[in-house]
């Protein structure tokens, strides 16, 4: 888990949301589900957006907020968020993948990106579930991950071993104390 590698106030303060606020300050108001996406053309990125869209209401009803990190411009990202019913999504643009690296998210190897499991899941997500594929909008080798941040600290995380991994977003949020 990333907790051992203290991310620190400095990094989280440099991560500015599309609203202009620093992630560090934002995390003191409510727990944050920080979702580092693959590129928007990736079937698994599209599947993640669909999954989160379907769980957004429940996540936010628990007092948490979702923040996405992506590798493209805010305008392009907002088109994809809107397409998946995530209008008004809070997000951070990181085209150089510097925040991905700071959180320990690596570039995927052949097996992680194109191995048999990923091909099988890719067919299921892309063809059967209709998420398809699109143009590569960002680093096609960048692996995704999910972190729960509360009060400026990482409380939980899910680091993808394969590009096709499917996190339990609601389960990750159970570590947070939210005052009602």
KAWO-V202847 format. One record per backbone hydrogen bond with DSSP energy under -0.5 kcal/mol. NH is the residue of the N-H (numbers start at 0). CO is the residue of the C=O. Records with the same first field share a line. If there is no record, write none. Layout:
BEGIN
NH = CO ; CO
END
This chain:
BEGIN
3 = 0
4 = 1
5 = 3
10 = 6
11 = 7
12 = 8
13 = 9 ; 10
14 = 10
15 = 13
16 = 20
17 = 90
19 = 16
22 = 11 ; 14
23 = 11
25 = 21
26 = 22
27 = 24
28 = 25
29 = 25
31 = 148
32 = 64
33 = 31 ; 146
34 = 32 ; 66
35 = 33 ; 144
36 = 34 ; 68
39 = 136
41 = 38
45 = 41
46 = 42
47 = 43
48 = 44
49 = 45
50 = 46
51 = 47
52 = 48
53 = 49
54 = 50
55 = 51
58 = 54
59 = 55
60 = 56
61 = 57 ; 58
62 = 59
63 = 58
64 = 30
66 = 32
67 = 89
68 = 34
69 = 91
76 = 72
77 = 73
78 = 74
79 = 75
80 = 76
81 = 77
82 = 78
83 = 79
84 = 81
85 = 80
88 = 85
89 = 65
91 = 67
93 = 69
96 = 93
100 = 96
101 = 97
102 = 98
103 = 100
104 = 99
105 = 103
107 = 140
112 = 108
113 = 109
114 = 110
118 = 114
119 = 115
120 = 116
121 = 117
122 = 118
123 = 119
124 = 120
125 = 121
126 = 122
127 = 122
128 = 123
130 = 124
131 = 125
133 = 40
136 = 134
137 = 135
139 = 137
141 = 138
142 = 105
144 = 35
145 = 157
146 = 33
147 = 155
148 = 31 ; 146
149 = 152
150 = 26
152 = 149
154 = 147 ; 152
155 = 147
157 = 145
159 = 143 ; 157
162 = 111
164 = 161
166 = 164
168 = 166
171 = 167
172 = 168
173 = 169 ; 170
174 = 171
175 = 172
177 = 175
178 = 176
END
